[in-house]
Amino acid sequence: MVRFAGRVNRVNPSAVREIFKLMADPDIISFGGGSPAVESFEPAVIREITDELLTLRPDAMLQYGTTEGWIPVREAYIEHIARPKGLEFSLDDVVVTTGSTQGISLSIDAFVNEGDTVLVESPTFLATLMMFNKVGARVVPVETDEDGMRTDDLKAKLESTGARFIYTIPTFQNPTGRTLSLSRRREVARLAAAYDAVVAEDDPYCDLRYSGEPLPSIKNFDEVGNVILLNSFSKTISPGLRVGTVAASPEIIKKLVVAKQCSDTHTAILPQAICAEYLSRGLLPSHLTQVAPMYKERLDTMLACIEKELPEGTDYTRPEGGLFIWLTLPGEPDMNELLRVATQEYKVAFVPGAPFFVDPSEGRNAFRLNFSGETPERIEEGMRRLGKAFGDCVR
Ligand SMILES: Cc1ncc(COP(=O)(O)O)c(C=O)c1O
């Protein structure tokens, strides 16, 4: 019999990745994943850029590269993504990662030892919870409300636990869709500096805003160099390219680079170069302007269907962007039974809330819906099915 290390034995398979497998069935209407709309992809543009790169720079595209990342994509990130947000970085402040998933993992490698206490907003991104479990961290949830993580509770937990690592998704959070208010962003940076803690600011959804005004990053308020800003091209250009960025002080970046050398040497050059070209051709702003109304229509359709189809007393968030709505059912539903009935009998998928909590019993009547991946017509049909499935189970 093989004997596995504690690291992998401590981690359960991701509930979301399991539901992803269902999406291979075309009859299933999926509100389960966190995927951008296929209609947002631009295969013709990516093909043209790829052809040009392979024609003009074949050696560089097919050769090994540096761990820090393809210089043009770091430059393009600095100029086209960070600078318009009032963030000034140099090349030494940026490493390219294989999706921001890897940025989270490298940040944990660099700062979290087994047994260390870390703080997360509750609920939070379940892949990050899995990573913390893998290293054997003690994860302490911080309370949240409609303005995101409560900074009074953050302060109390920093004090009572001695935690020195805070993980947060400030904008259109996964799974709730909520956004950390401006004053709390400032306060998170202030508290982290005061308590000598590092903040991993995971912000892959910040450019997917459909209403309201953009907010500065926590990084904008970082005066001591302890905020690690994670961005990704997954939700804006393509998740399949697997390109993300981490921006932090050169001292931190150097350690992340060493951790990355132990992981995958470097992110694949061709996808990095595609993202660099995409940004330097100035394609991102117009793309975002184009996709925002499509996503807003899907979000509004789903919100209207929640009112119409789901049980009375269902509570839900009304996000201004991102990909997710977070819902809480009245009573004490059996979410796993609901998922079984929904997927097997009604062919509609969602993600139960429990895996997003440090203590899964807290999320027993919550669930997450993704509104970006299906057309408005399929959202209406899927929500009708979900209403029927819930009607069978929720009394
Ligand atoms: C909060 C959050 N962070 C990171 C990621 C990972 O994104 P990437 O595709 O860049 O690895 C996701 C994807 O769903 C996410 O929701």
The ligand as a Gaussian input file, in Angstrom:
#p B3LYP/6-31G(d) Opt

LIG

0 1
 C      -10.281000      34.738000      -5.624000
 C       -9.569000      33.966000      -6.667000
 N       -8.226000      33.948000      -6.669000
 C       -7.545000      33.276000      -7.598000
 C       -8.196000      32.567000      -8.584000
 C       -7.369000      31.776000      -9.552000
 O       -7.268000      32.352000     -10.755000
 P       -6.169000      31.918000     -11.814000
 O       -6.909000      31.342000     -12.955000
 O       -5.479000      33.192000     -12.149000
 O       -5.235000      30.947000     -11.187000
 C       -9.576000      32.552000      -8.628000
 C      -10.281000      31.768000      -9.651000
 O      -11.409000      31.416000      -9.586000
 C      -10.289000      33.269000      -7.639000
 O      -11.622000      33.281000      -7.592000

